[in-house]
Amino acid sequence: MPPFWAQILLGLVLGVLLGWTARNWNVDWLGRTLEEIGGNFVQLLRLAVGPLVFFAIAISITNLRNVSNAARLAGRTLLWFLATSLIAVAIGLTIGLITNPGGGTGLTPADGAAPDPESEGSWLDFLTGIIPTDVVTPFTNLEVLQIVFLAAVTGVAALRLGERAEPLITLGETVLALLQKALWWVIRLAPLGTLGLIGRSINEYGWDLLGDYATFTVDVYVGCALVLFGVYPLLLRFAAGVNPLQFFRGAWPAIQLAFVSRSSVGTLPVTQKVTERLGVPKEYGSFAVPFGATTKMDGCAAIYPALAAIFVAEIFGVDLNIQDYVLIVFVSVIGSAATAGLTGATVMTTLTLSTLGLPLEGVGLLLAIDPILDMMRTATNVAGQAVVPVIVASREKILDRGAYDSARGFDIDDLDSDPVSKPEVKAAA
């Protein structure tokens, strides 16, 4: 059987060809088939999101009982999340100010009138929406931020109970392992999902769409590439003192899966595996990676909203000032949890636009091109979710340098059956 990356590439090529055929030859049944394949793949990923996020976050918090200086590690992780988000949003703003992505597009405010966004965000919604009204609705409506809240409360409560919570923790670990195994089966369908998702986009929008959004699309990809292949390697080299090339060799399965699945949470089991193979202790990685998968979004919550705000402002003829740019930075660094690790960044975009007082109709301008942009954004998200644990583990002297230096490319199937060692975590004083 071809390696997983080759299967993904084949699905990508076939998706483009079939989507082009369906659009140019008006093959309705083929278009519907591609839509069903892509939609079902995303639905399978979303099906696992609620319980996976809950158990991953809750168990990751309880795992901190096995980690020396757990509070320090958690604090350092959060600080690096914030620092890298700050760098990412600065890059997004710089690119947007240089290129003026909304100028000369031919788009008008009327183009953003439809379709309306499926969900909107504001600071009031964000702050009041963290606490659920009951324990069932967050799972049925897939309110990931509320699920994270419930999981955090459960994990902290289990830690405070001590030995009496051990049976519950053991059950949670078993359920999490079952969920991750089931998600592996969905991940194996990624080549087929890629075919459907790419084919559906080509069939719906064709290539003409890229002409109107050419500058904006290039800006998003360039901004993400600068963070992914510029900022992260520099941080790995100078902040962690490790070889960046080894990181990409080890983390590539997670990055490529994120690109095609467009879901940080859906990629979570792979991200955890590659992080462990890069020498991050399991006890710490099992906290940092799930935490990052729901809050660490350099692509969706930093680069993209900065560029989107500039793009929408130019389309609607609104002049942004220094205060507005400071607000963009604030929203991107503090509000990234609103993206919640799902495909797309609509909530984060509306949160940014509403904070700046920009018309929310601008979201409609971005929805058509969003699937194409979301691939690169999510790949950047996931890379950052793996980079930060490596940096923190290295600086705290708990990184297994031998494992990191021996990291090589491998196939998804190897990850599924790969037993990862559980080194003892002893943070430096």
C-alpha angles and dihedrals in degrees: 000000000000116000116269095254090055090051090051091050091049091050090050094052094044091047091055092048095046093044091050090048093049092050101042097040096037093237098170097181091054091050091050091048092052090048092051093048094049094041094050092049092053090044091054089052092048091049090066097041101086101049092033093055092045097050095037093054095040094048092042089058093048089049088065087076086074094051126087113229091010094167091052093050091048091049094048090049092053092047092053090047089055094043095052091045089054091052092047095051090047089055091048093051093047093051092046093051092049099046104032093216094195096052120099095005096121088229120133133195088261090065089065096054093091144071097031116219115264091227136017134203137209133166090256091052090045096050098039093039094063094078113062124220091224139000097251105051096063089061097042093047093035095235094172097184090056090047089053089052092051091046093049092050091048093048095048091046090051090052091052092049091057117186093004089067095052095097090050092047091050090051090049092051090051093049090048091051090050092049092049091049090051090048090053088063090053091047090056087061091059095105090056091043090051091053091053098042096047093041092051092051093050092046094049101041108014121199097297090079091065090060094063092044098036098118094041092048093048090047093054093047094045092046092050091045091052090054095040099044101021114031098034095049091048091051092047091050101043105023098037100024094225135124109268092206090062089054093056091046090055100036099042096099090059094044094050093046090050090053094057101032096045090210127110091192092047089054093046098104091051092046090052092049095049092045090055091047088053088062102263108142112253095232092057097036091053087062101038099045099050089043089053094045090064101035111019108084113148091161102041100029105034116023097031102047091046092054092039092054092052091045094051093043091055093047092051094040096244119150114220121210135198092275090055092052090050089052090052089054092048094049093046096049099040104029101048092110087073090076089063097194096282128128112280132020102236095128092050091048094051090045089055095044093047091050090053093043092242120150112272088215083081089076088068089060090058102043096077094056095036100098091057093048095042093066094064093038093055093046088055091047093054094044089055091048088059097038097058096054089050091051094046093045091050095048091047089049095238097110115114098232092189092057091045095049092048095049111128138170115285141169128261090245089058090055093052093058099031114116108215118207120240107225117194112259116227113162119209117259 
